[in-house]
């Protein structure tokens, strides 16, 4: 499992996790699309924005390996702002390649992007 050095482990000042420390001995947790409803708590929305900002600063528009990124946090963005970068895609692999869909992400998180 690739560890993304320099990537924040969590949203500062909260318990919202962004990375995992070690592989799950019972198997890899699959990434699945989670619906974001309008009535989500503001803290959850800040965690999504903070995670997207960290992804953007670390990887930009380039494909990246899932590695030690938290499956739960990725699932809130998966198949919208973060999409598979390979076909076939294995959602239960630490080596799976993902990429930010910049056009969708700019609409969802306009404060995160500096319009590079």
N, CA, C and O atoms as CSV, one atom per row, in Angstrom:
chain,resi,resn,atom,element,x,y,z
A,1,UNK,N,N,0.848,-1.176,0.000
A,1,UNK,CA,C,0.000,0.000,0.000
A,1,UNK,C,C,0.894,1.241,0.000
A,1,UNK,O,O,1.733,1.424,0.882
A,2,UNK,N,N,0.695,2.073,-0.996
A,2,UNK,CA,C,1.435,3.316,-1.114
A,2,UNK,C,C,0.960,4.310,-0.057
A,2,UNK,O,O,-0.240,4.541,0.094
A,3,UNK,N,N,1.905,4.895,0.670
A,3,UNK,CA,C,1.557,5.949,1.631
A,3,UNK,C,C,1.881,7.286,0.982
A,3,UNK,O,O,3.015,7.525,0.567
A,4,UNK,N,N,0.889,8.146,0.897
A,4,UNK,CA,C,1.057,9.454,0.271
A,4,UNK,C,C,1.689,10.409,1.278
A,4,UNK,O,O,1.006,10.969,2.136
A,5,UNK,N,N,2.980,10.583,1.162
A,5,UNK,CA,C,3.715,11.456,2.073
A,5,UNK,C,C,3.276,12.898,1.868
A,5,UNK,O,O,3.111,13.354,0.737
A,6,UNK,N,N,3.090,13.606,2.969
A,6,UNK,CA,C,2.692,15.007,2.902
A,6,UNK,C,C,1.194,15.213,2.833
A,6,UNK,O,O,0.725,16.348,2.924
A,7,UNK,N,N,0.427,14.139,2.674
A,7,UNK,CA,C,-1.026,14.255,2.626
A,7,UNK,C,C,-1.543,14.324,4.061
A,7,UNK,O,O,-1.124,13.521,4.895
A,8,UNK,N,N,-2.446,15.265,4.374
A,8,UNK,CA,C,-2.927,15.370,5.760
A,8,UNK,C,C,-3.674,14.113,6.197
A,8,UNK,O,O,-4.431,13.532,5.418
A,9,UNK,N,N,-3.460,13.698,7.437
A,9,UNK,CA,C,-4.107,12.512,7.967
A,9,UNK,C,C,-5.572,12.713,8.298
A,9,UNK,O,O,-6.362,11.769,8.300
A,10,UNK,N,N,-5.923,13.967,8.580
A,10,UNK,CA,C,-7.311,14.277,8.923
A,10,UNK,C,C,-7.546,15.768,8.718
A,10,UNK,O,O,-6.611,16.541,8.511
A,11,UNK,N,N,-8.828,16.154,8.781
A,11,UNK,CA,C,-9.166,17.574,8.698
A,11,UNK,C,C,-8.696,18.232,9.987
A,11,UNK,O,O,-9.086,17.789,11.068
A,12,UNK,N,N,-7.876,19.269,9.911
A,12,UNK,CA,C,-7.345,19.891,11.127
A,12,UNK,C,C,-8.456,20.285,12.112
A,12,UNK,O,O,-9.472,20.869,11.736
A,13,UNK,N,N,-8.226,19.948,13.369
A,13,UNK,CA,C,-9.159,20.308,14.432
A,13,UNK,C,C,-10.377,19.411,14.541
A,13,UNK,O,O,-11.285,19.702,15.319
A,14,UNK,N,N,-10.417,18.316,13.773
A,14,UNK,CA,C,-11.569,17.411,13.794
A,14,UNK,C,C,-11.092,15.958,13.845
A,14,UNK,O,O,-9.893,15.681,13.830
A,15,UNK,N,N,-12.044,15.055,13.904
A,15,UNK,CA,C,-11.741,13.628,13.818
A,15,UNK,C,C,-12.105,13.056,12.451
A,15,UNK,O,O,-12.229,11.838,12.315
A,16,UNK,N,N,-12.281,13.900,11.437
A,16,UNK,CA,C,-12.571,13.418,10.090
A,16,UNK,C,C,-11.276,12.905,9.462
A,16,UNK,O,O,-10.376,13.685,9.149
A,17,UNK,N,N,-11.194,11.598,9.284
A,17,UNK,CA,C,-9.998,10.913,8.812
A,17,UNK,C,C,-9.861,11.021,7.293
A,17,UNK,O,O,-10.841,10.878,6.562
A,18,UNK,N,N,-8.629,11.275,6.825
A,18,UNK,CA,C,-8.332,11.336,5.401
A,18,UNK,C,C,-7.491,10.147,4.943
A,18,UNK,O,O,-7.594,9.723,3.792
A,19,UNK,N,N,-6.666,9.610,5.831
A,19,UNK,CA,C,-5.791,8.497,5.473
A,19,UNK,C,C,-5.908,7.378,6.513
A,19,UNK,O,O,-6.431,7.569,7.612
A,20,UNK,N,N,-5.401,6.205,6.122
A,20,UNK,CA,C,-5.317,5.084,7.057
A,20,UNK,C,C,-3.846,4.804,7.323
A,20,UNK,O,O,-2.989,5.137,6.505
A,21,UNK,N,N,-3.556,4.199,8.450
A,21,UNK,CA,C,-2.158,3.959,8.828
A,21,UNK,C,C,-1.584,2.697,8.209
A,21,UNK,O,O,-0.418,2.665,7.816
A,22,UNK,N,N,-2.412,1.648,8.123
A,22,UNK,CA,C,-1.917,0.371,7.621
A,22,UNK,C,C,-3.024,-0.355,6.866
A,22,UNK,O,O,-4.203,-0.053,7.050
A,23,UNK,N,N,-2.654,-1.305,6.023
A,23,UNK,CA,C,-3.668,-2.067,5.280
A,23,UNK,C,C,-4.580,-2.843,6.235
A,23,UNK,O,O,-4.157,-3.256,7.315
A,24,UNK,N,N,-5.815,-3.032,5.827
A,24,UNK,CA,C,-6.779,-3.796,6.600
A,24,UNK,C,C,-6.447,-5.280,6.463
A,24,UNK,O,O,-6.453,-5.803,5.348
A,25,UNK,N,N,-6.155,-5.976,7.570
A,25,UNK,CA,C,-5.787,-7.399,7.459
A,25,UNK,C,C,-6.949,-8.281,6.989
A,25,UNK,O,O,-6.721,-9.394,6.516
A,26,UNK,N,N,-8.181,-7.802,7.111
A,26,UNK,CA,C,-9.348,-8.584,6.689
A,26,UNK,C,C,-9.682,-8.377,5.212
A,26,UNK,O,O,-10.565,-9.048,4.678
A,27,UNK,N,N,-8.994,-7.469,4.561
A,27,UNK,CA,C,-9.255,-7.187,3.151
A,27,UNK,C,C,-9.445,-5.698,2.928
A,27,UNK,O,O,-9.719,-4.946,3.864
A,28,UNK,N,N,-9.300,-5.290,1.703
A,28,UNK,CA,C,-9.394,-3.881,1.336
A,28,UNK,C,C,-10.852,-3.437,1.333
A,28,UNK,O,O,-11.710,-4.119,0.772
A,29,UNK,N,N,-11.133,-2.305,1.955
A,29,UNK,CA,C,-12.473,-1.742,1.926
A,29,UNK,C,C,-12.713,-1.136,0.545
A,29,UNK,O,O,-11.932,-0.302,0.087
A,30,UNK,N,N,-13.776,-1.549,-0.108
A,30,UNK,CA,C,-14.081,-1.069,-1.453
A,30,UNK,C,C,-14.580,0.372,-1.420
A,30,UNK,O,O,-15.229,0.801,-0.465
A,31,UNK,N,N,-14.266,1.100,-2.472
A,31,UNK,CA,C,-14.791,2.454,-2.653
A,31,UNK,C,C,-16.146,2.322,-3.337
A,31,UNK,O,O,-16.258,1.659,-4.369
A,32,UNK,N,N,-17.160,2.938,-2.778
A,32,UNK,CA,C,-18.501,2.928,-3.367
A,32,UNK,C,C,-19.049,4.340,-3.377
A,32,UNK,O,O,-18.655,5.172,-2.560
A,33,UNK,N,N,-19.934,4.605,-4.280
A,33,UNK,CA,C,-20.538,5.940,-4.349
A,33,UNK,C,C,-21.520,6.123,-3.200
A,33,UNK,O,O,-22.426,5.309,-3.018
A,34,UNK,N,N,-21.343,7.182,-2.429
A,34,UNK,CA,C,-22.270,7.535,-1.350
A,34,UNK,C,C,-23.017,8.800,-1.755
A,34,UNK,O,O,-22.425,9.754,-2.260
A,35,UNK,N,N,-24.301,8.790,-1.530
A,35,UNK,CA,C,-25.109,9.966,-1.857
A,35,UNK,C,C,-24.914,11.076,-0.832
A,35,UNK,O,O,-24.919,10.833,0.375
A,36,UNK,N,N,-24.742,12.288,-1.328
A,36,UNK,CA,C,-24.641,13.463,-0.459
A,36,UNK,C,C,-25.974,14.200,-0.530
A,36,UNK,O,O,-26.312,14.806,-1.547
A,37,UNK,N,N,-26.708,14.138,0.550
A,37,UNK,CA,C,-28.011,14.794,0.589
A,37,UNK,C,C,-27.864,16.237,1.049
A,37,UNK,O,O,-26.887,16.595,1.706
A,38,UNK,N,N,-28.842,17.058,0.696
A,38,UNK,CA,C,-28.811,18.485,1.016
A,38,UNK,C,C,-28.746,18.762,2.513
A,38,UNK,O,O,-28.202,19.784,2.929
A,39,UNK,N,N,-29.292,17.866,3.323
A,39,UNK,CA,C,-29.360,18.122,4.758
A,39,UNK,C,C,-28.129,17.609,5.525
A,39,UNK,O,O,-28.191,17.434,6.742
A,40,UNK,N,N,-27.029,17.370,4.832
A,40,UNK,CA,C,-25.795,16.952,5.531
A,40,UNK,C,C,-25.321,18.057,6.454
A,40,UNK,O,O,-25.522,19.242,6.188
A,41,UNK,N,N,-24.697,17.653,7.529
A,41,UNK,CA,C,-24.199,18.606,8.518
A,41,UNK,C,C,-23.092,19.471,7.919
A,41,UNK,O,O,-22.329,19.010,7.070
A,42,UNK,N,N,-23.007,20.727,8.362
A,42,UNK,CA,C,-21.936,21.610,7.870
A,42,UNK,C,C,-20.534,21.024,8.097
A,42,UNK,O,O,-19.645,21.211,7.266
A,43,UNK,N,N,-20.338,20.326,9.204
A,43,UNK,CA,C,-19.022,19.729,9.465
A,43,UNK,C,C,-18.683,18.683,8.406
A,43,UNK,O,O,-17.533,18.585,7.979
A,44,UNK,N,N,-19.677,17.900,7.980
A,44,UNK,CA,C,-19.443,16.905,6.928
A,44,UNK,C,C,-19.092,17.585,5.607
A,44,UNK,O,O,-18.232,17.111,4.864
A,45,UNK,N,N,-19.754,18.681,5.327
A,45,UNK,CA,C,-19.458,19.430,4.090
A,45,UNK,C,C,-18.049,20.017,4.129
A,45,UNK,O,O,-17.347,20.020,3.118
A,46,UNK,N,N,-17.634,20.516,5.306
A,46,UNK,CA,C,-16.266,21.036,5.443
A,46,UNK,C,C,-15.240,19.920,5.255
A,46,UNK,O,O,-14.181,20.135,4.666
A,47,UNK,N,N,-15.562,18.729,5.759
A,47,UNK,CA,C,-14.643,17.594,5.588
A,47,UNK,C,C,-14.505,17.238,4.113
A,47,UNK,O,O,-13.399,16.965,3.645
A,48,UNK,N,N,-15.609,17.238,3.377
A,48,UNK,CA,C,-15.545,16.968,1.931
A,48,UNK,C,C,-14.684,18.012,1.226
A,48,UNK,O,O,-13.835,17.671,0.402
A,49,UNK,N,N,-14.906,19.277,1.551
A,49,UNK,CA,C,-14.141,20.357,0.920
A,49,UNK,C,C,-12.665,20.276,1.302
A,49,UNK,O,O,-11.795,20.480,0.455
A,50,UNK,N,N,-12.379,19.980,2.563
A,50,UNK,CA,C,-10.988,19.850,3.002
A,50,UNK,C,C,-10.282,18.693,2.324
A,50,UNK,O,O,-9.113,18.804,1.953
A,51,UNK,N,N,-10.985,17.582,2.159
A,51,UNK,CA,C,-10.402,16.423,1.482
A,51,UNK,C,C,-10.158,16.735,0.005
A,51,UNK,O,O,-9.109,16.393,-0.541
A,52,UNK,N,N,-11.124,17.384,-0.635
A,52,UNK,CA,C,-10.945,17.751,-2.046
A,52,UNK,C,C,-9.772,18.718,-2.200
A,52,UNK,O,O,-8.996,18.603,-3.149
A,53,UNK,N,N,-9.640,19.654,-1.290
A,53,UNK,CA,C,-8.516,20.603,-1.346
A,53,UNK,C,C,-7.188,19.856,-1.219
A,53,UNK,O,O,-6.242,20.141,-1.954
A,54,UNK,N,N,-7.117,18.903,-0.290
A,54,UNK,CA,C,-5.894,18.126,-0.108
A,54,UNK,C,C,-5.576,17.298,-1.357
A,54,UNK,O,O,-4.421,17.215,-1.774
A,55,UNK,N,N,-6.609,16.685,-1.953
A,55,UNK,CA,C,-6.404,15.927,-3.195
A,55,UNK,C,C,-5.877,16.836,-4.295
A,55,UNK,O,O,-4.924,16.483,-4.991
A,56,UNK,N,N,-6.485,17.993,-4.454
A,56,UNK,CA,C,-6.102,18.931,-5.509
A,56,UNK,C,C,-4.663,19.417,-5.319
A,56,UNK,O,O,-3.885,19.467,-6.271
A,57,UNK,N,N,-4.320,19.775,-4.076
A,57,UNK,CA,C,-2.966,20.262,-3.811
A,57,UNK,C,C,-1.922,19.168,-3.997
A,57,UNK,O,O,-0.804,19.450,-4.428
A,58,UNK,N,N,-2.268,17.935,-3.681
A,58,UNK,CA,C,-1.318,16.820,-3.785
A,58,UNK,C,C,-1.178,16.295,-5.215
A,58,UNK,O,O,-0.069,16.001,-5.661
A,59,UNK,N,N,-2.306,16.176,-5.939
A,59,UNK,CA,C,-2.291,15.482,-7.229
A,59,UNK,C,C,-2.679,16.341,-8.425
A,59,UNK,O,O,-2.335,15.995,-9.555
A,60,UNK,N,N,-3.373,17.433,-8.216
A,60,UNK,CA,C,-3.833,18.245,-9.333
A,60,UNK,C,C,-4.732,17.436,-10.250
A,60,UNK,O,O,-5.577,16.676,-9.775
A,61,UNK,N,N,-4.564,17.587,-11.550
A,61,UNK,CA,C,-5.416,16.874,-12.505
A,61,UNK,C,C,-4.784,15.556,-12.986
A,61,UNK,O,O,-5.232,14.974,-13.973
A,62,UNK,N,N,-3.750,15.097,-12.287
A,62,UNK,CA,C,-3.043,13.877,-12.672
A,62,UNK,C,C,-3.629,12.645,-11.977
A,62,UNK,O,O,-4.109,12.751,-10.848
A,63,UNK,N,N,-3.597,11.486,-12.628
A,63,UNK,CA,C,-4.065,10.248,-11.976
A,63,UNK,C,C,-3.216,9.949,-10.739
A,63,UNK,O,O,-2.025,10.257,-10.696
A,64,UNK,N,N,-3.852,9.345,-9.741
A,64,UNK,CA,C,-3.153,8.998,-8.514
A,64,UNK,C,C,-3.615,7.643,-8.012
A,64,UNK,O,O,-4.740,7.215,-8.270
A,65,UNK,N,N,-2.728,6.981,-7.292
A,65,UNK,CA,C,-3.031,5.680,-6.714
A,65,UNK,C,C,-3.797,5.874,-5.412
A,65,UNK,O,O,-3.486,6.776,-4.634
A,66,UNK,N,N,-4.791,5.035,-5.176
A,66,UNK,CA,C,-5.578,5.123,-3.942
A,66,UNK,C,C,-4.692,5.038,-2.704
A,66,UNK,O,O,-4.808,5.865,-1.800
A,67,UNK,N,N,-3.819,4.058,-2.659
A,67,UNK,CA,C,-2.876,3.930,-1.554
A,67,UNK,C,C,-3.543,3.964,-0.195
A,67,UNK,O,O,-4.483,3.212,0.062
A,68,UNK,N,N,-3.052,4.846,0.685
A,68,UNK,CA,C,-3.561,4.909,2.053
A,68,UNK,C,C,-4.694,5.924,2.234
A,68,UNK,O,O,-5.010,6.288,3.367
A,69,UNK,N,N,-5.302,6.382,1.153
A,69,UNK,CA,C,-6.432,7.301,1.275
A,69,UNK,C,C,-7.650,6.551,1.809
A,69,UNK,O,O,-7.924,5.425,1.394
A,70,UNK,N,N,-8.366,7.169,2.717
A,70,UNK,CA,C,-9.498,6.533,3.386
A,70,UNK,C,C,-10.638,6.246,2.410
A,70,UNK,O,O,-11.095,7.140,1.698
A,71,UNK,N,N,-11.093,4.992,2.382
A,71,UNK,CA,C,-12.153,4.581,1.459
A,71,UNK,C,C,-13.466,5.300,1.754
A,71,UNK,O,O,-14.188,5.670,0.829
A,72,UNK,N,N,-13.778,5.499,3.017
A,72,UNK,CA,C,-15.013,6.189,3.379
A,72,UNK,C,C,-15.028,7.624,2.883
A,72,UNK,O,O,-16.034,8.087,2.347
A,73,UNK,N,N,-13.924,8.326,3.058
A,73,UNK,CA,C,-13.854,9.728,2.619
A,73,UNK,C,C,-13.867,9.791,1.094
A,73,UNK,O,O,-14.522,10.664,0.524
A,74,UNK,N,N,-13.153,8.879,0.417
A,74,UNK,CA,C,-13.178,8.845,-1.045
A,74,UNK,C,C,-14.580,8.553,-1.569
A,74,UNK,O,O,-14.983,9.085,-2.603
A,75,UNK,N,N,-15.320,7.710,-0.859
A,75,UNK,CA,C,-16.654,7.314,-1.316
A,75,UNK,C,C,-17.615,8.491,-1.395
A,75,UNK,O,O,-18.544,8.469,-2.202
A,76,UNK,N,N,-17.412,9.524,-0.571
A,76,UNK,CA,C,-18.294,10.701,-0.637
A,76,UNK,C,C,-18.083,11.481,-1.934
A,76,UNK,O,O,-18.962,12.235,-2.350
A,77,UNK,N,N,-16.924,11.307,-2.578
A,77,UNK,CA,C,-16.607,12.039,-3.812
A,77,UNK,C,C,-16.616,11.147,-5.054
A,77,UNK,O,O,-16.630,11.645,-6.180
A,78,UNK,N,N,-16.609,9.825,-4.844
A,78,UNK,CA,C,-16.435,8.872,-5.933
A,78,UNK,C,C,-17.592,8.915,-6.932
A,78,UNK,O,O,-18.760,9.040,-6.564
A,79,UNK,N,N,-17.223,8.808,-8.207
A,79,UNK,CA,C,-18.121,8.847,-9.366
A,79,UNK,C,C,-18.784,10.205,-9.551
A,79,UNK,O,O,-19.780,10.315,-10.266
A,80,UNK,N,N,-18.254,11.218,-8.928
A,80,UNK,CA,C,-18.647,12.610,-9.163
A,80,UNK,C,C,-17.356,13.400,-9.365
A,80,UNK,O,O,-16.900,13.569,-10.495
A,81,UNK,N,N,-16.772,13.880,-8.274
A,81,UNK,CA,C,-15.552,14.689,-8.363
A,81,UNK,C,C,-14.299,13.834,-8.556
A,81,UNK,O,O,-13.327,14.289,-9.159
A,82,UNK,N,N,-14.314,12.613,-8.055
A,82,UNK,CA,C,-13.195,11.680,-8.212
A,82,UNK,C,C,-13.706,10.472,-8.989
A,82,UNK,O,O,-14.678,9.831,-8.593
A,83,UNK,N,N,-13.042,10.174,-10.093
A,83,UNK,CA,C,-13.489,9.079,-10.954
A,83,UNK,C,C,-12.347,8.089,-11.189
A,83,UNK,O,O,-11.180,8.389,-10.933
A,84,UNK,N,N,-12.707,6.919,-11.675
A,84,UNK,CA,C,-11.710,5.902,-12.008
A,84,UNK,C,C,-10.841,6.387,-13.162
A,84,UNK,O,O,-11.332,7.007,-14.105
A,85,UNK,N,N,-9.557,6.101,-13.077
A,85,UNK,CA,C,-8.622,6.505,-14.129
A,85,UNK,C,C,-8.153,5.309,-14.948
A,85,UNK,O,O,-7.249,5.430,-15.774
A,86,UNK,N,N,-8.769,4.160,-14.716
A,86,UNK,CA,C,-8.380,2.965,-15.455
A,86,UNK,C,C,-9.613,2.114,-15.709
A,86,UNK,O,O,-10.619,2.212,-15.006
A,87,UNK,N,N,-9.505,1.275,-16.736
A,87,UNK,CA,C,-10.601,0.373,-17.067
A,87,UNK,C,C,-9.991,-0.978,-17.398
A,87,UNK,O,O,-9.205,-1.055,-18.342
A,88,UNK,N,N,-10.295,-2.021,-16.696
A,88,UNK,CA,C,-11.289,-2.108,-15.633
A,88,UNK,C,C,-10.763,-1.517,-14.324
A,88,UNK,O,O,-9.558,-1.485,-14.078
A,89,UNK,N,N,-11.685,-1.057,-13.506
A,89,UNK,CA,C,-11.371,-0.436,-12.223
A,89,UNK,C,C,-11.724,-1.400,-11.103
A,89,UNK,O,O,-12.820,-1.960,-11.084
A,90,UNK,N,N,-10.806,-1.594,-10.177
A,90,UNK,CA,C,-11.049,-2.453,-9.013
A,90,UNK,C,C,-11.233,-1.556,-7.790
A,90,UNK,O,O,-10.253,-1.019,-7.274
A,91,UNK,N,N,-12.477,-1.383,-7.313
A,91,UNK,CA,C,-12.718,-0.497,-6.172
A,91,UNK,C,C,-12.176,-1.044,-4.857
A,91,UNK,O,O,-12.165,-0.328,-3.856
A,92,UNK,N,N,-11.731,-2.286,-4.838
A,92,UNK,CA,C,-11.198,-2.903,-3.626
A,92,UNK,C,C,-9.704,-3.173,-3.764
A,92,UNK,O,O,-9.218,-4.227,-3.351
A,93,UNK,N,N,-8.975,-2.220,-4.343
A,93,UNK,CA,C,-7.535,-2.366,-4.518
A,93,UNK,C,C,-6.832,-1.100,-4.053
A,93,UNK,O,O,-7.250,0.011,-4.380
A,94,UNK,N,N,-5.760,-1.278,-3.285
A,94,UNK,CA,C,-4.957,-0.122,-2.874
A,94,UNK,C,C,-4.186,0.459,-4.058
A,94,UNK,O,O,-3.726,1.599,-3.994
A,95,UNK,N,N,-4.041,-0.312,-5.139
A,95,UNK,CA,C,-3.314,0.153,-6.321
A,95,UNK,C,C,-4.223,0.797,-7.367
A,95,UNK,O,O,-3.741,1.223,-8.417
A,96,UNK,N,N,-5.517,0.874,-7.103
A,96,UNK,CA,C,-6.467,1.447,-8.057
A,96,UNK,C,C,-6.096,2.898,-8.373
A,96,UNK,O,O,-5.711,3.664,-7.488
A,97,UNK,N,N,-6.219,3.256,-9.649
A,97,UNK,CA,C,-5.911,4.621,-10.078
A,97,UNK,C,C,-7.185,5.449,-10.154
A,97,UNK,O,O,-8.200,5.013,-10.695
A,98,UNK,N,N,-7.106,6.647,-9.603
A,98,UNK,CA,C,-8.217,7.597,-9.590
A,98,UNK,C,C,-7.725,8.909,-10.180
A,98,UNK,O,O,-6.521,9.124,-10.323
A,99,UNK,N,N,-8.663,9.782,-10.521
A,99,UNK,CA,C,-8.319,11.108,-11.016
A,99,UNK,C,C,-9.453,12.060,-10.650
A,99,UNK,O,O,-10.612,11.655,-10.558
A,100,UNK,N,N,-9.111,13.312,-10.445
A,100,UNK,CA,C,-10.125,14.326,-10.159
A,100,UNK,C,C,-10.760,14.763,-11.467
A,100,UNK,O,O,-10.057,15.116,-12.414
A,101,UNK,N,N,-12.085,14.744,-11.524
A,101,UNK,CA,C,-12.819,15.309,-12.666
A,101,UNK,C,C,-12.916,16.803,-12.374
A,101,UNK,O,O,-13.822,17.250,-11.669
A,102,UNK,N,N,-11.986,17.560,-12.915
A,102,UNK,CA,C,-11.817,18.963,-12.560
A,102,UNK,C,C,-13.079,19.781,-12.828
A,102,UNK,O,O,-13.443,20.629,-12.013
A,103,UNK,N,N,-13.749,19.542,-13.951
A,103,UNK,CA,C,-14.941,20.329,-14.270
A,103,UNK,C,C,-16.037,20.136,-13.229
A,103,UNK,O,O,-16.658,21.108,-12.798
A,104,UNK,N,N,-16.277,18.906,-12.825
A,104,UNK,CA,C,-17.301,18.622,-11.812
A,104,UNK,C,C,-16.861,19.156,-10.452
A,104,UNK,O,O,-17.665,19.739,-9.724
A,105,UNK,N,N,-15.599,18.961,-10.111
A,105,UNK,CA,C,-15.088,19.392,-8.814
A,105,UNK,C,C,-15.128,20.913,-8.662
A,105,UNK,O,O,-15.398,21.413,-7.571
A,106,UNK,N,N,-14.865,21.651,-9.736
A,106,UNK,CA,C,-14.911,23.111,-9.669
A,106,UNK,C,C,-16.318,23.607,-9.384
A,106,UNK,O,O,-16.492,24.615,-8.699
A,107,UNK,N,N,-17.325,22.912,-9.901
A,107,UNK,CA,C,-18.714,23.293,-9.639
A,107,UNK,C,C,-19.098,22.937,-8.205
A,107,UNK,O,O,-19.756,23.726,-7.527
A,108,UNK,N,N,-18.694,21.757,-7.740
A,108,UNK,CA,C,-19.057,21.298,-6.402
A,108,UNK,C,C,-18.301,22.029,-5.298
A,108,UNK,O,O,-18.858,22.291,-4.231
A,109,UNK,N,N,-17.043,22.357,-5.547
A,109,UNK,CA,C,-16.186,22.992,-4.537
A,109,UNK,C,C,-15.470,24.206,-5.135
A,109,UNK,O,O,-14.249,24.176,-5.292
A,110,UNK,N,N,-16.201,25.271,-5.470
A,110,UNK,CA,C,-15.573,26.418,-6.136
A,110,UNK,C,C,-14.504,27.105,-5.295
A,110,UNK,O,O,-13.581,27.697,-5.854
A,111,UNK,N,N,-14.599,27.046,-3.964
A,111,UNK,CA,C,-13.612,27.703,-3.113
A,111,UNK,C,C,-12.269,26.991,-3.098
A,111,UNK,O,O,-11.257,27.587,-2.730
A,112,UNK,N,N,-12.250,25.733,-3.492
A,112,UNK,CA,C,-11.021,24.931,-3.436
A,112,UNK,C,C,-10.092,25.246,-4.606
A,112,UNK,O,O,-8.871,25.185,-4.463
A,113,UNK,N,N,-10.660,25.578,-5.753
A,113,UNK,CA,C,-9.868,25.693,-6.975
A,113,UNK,C,C,-9.442,27.129,-7.240
A,113,UNK,O,O,-10.231,28.067,-7.127
A,114,UNK,N,N,-8.176,27.269,-7.593
A,114,UNK,CA,C,-7.635,28.586,-7.892
A,114,UNK,C,C,-7.615,28.841,-9.389
A,114,UNK,O,O,-6.963,29.775,-9.855
A,115,UNK,N,N,-8.326,28.017,-10.142
A,115,UNK,CA,C,-8.437,28.159,-11.609
A,115,UNK,C,C,-7.092,28.132,-12.281
A,115,UNK,O,O,-6.764,29.023,-13.064
A,116,UNK,N,N,-6.300,27.103,-11.978
A,116,UNK,CA,C,-4.971,26.973,-12.607
A,116,UNK,C,C,-5.079,26.986,-14.112
A,116,UNK,O,O,-4.066,26.887,-14.805
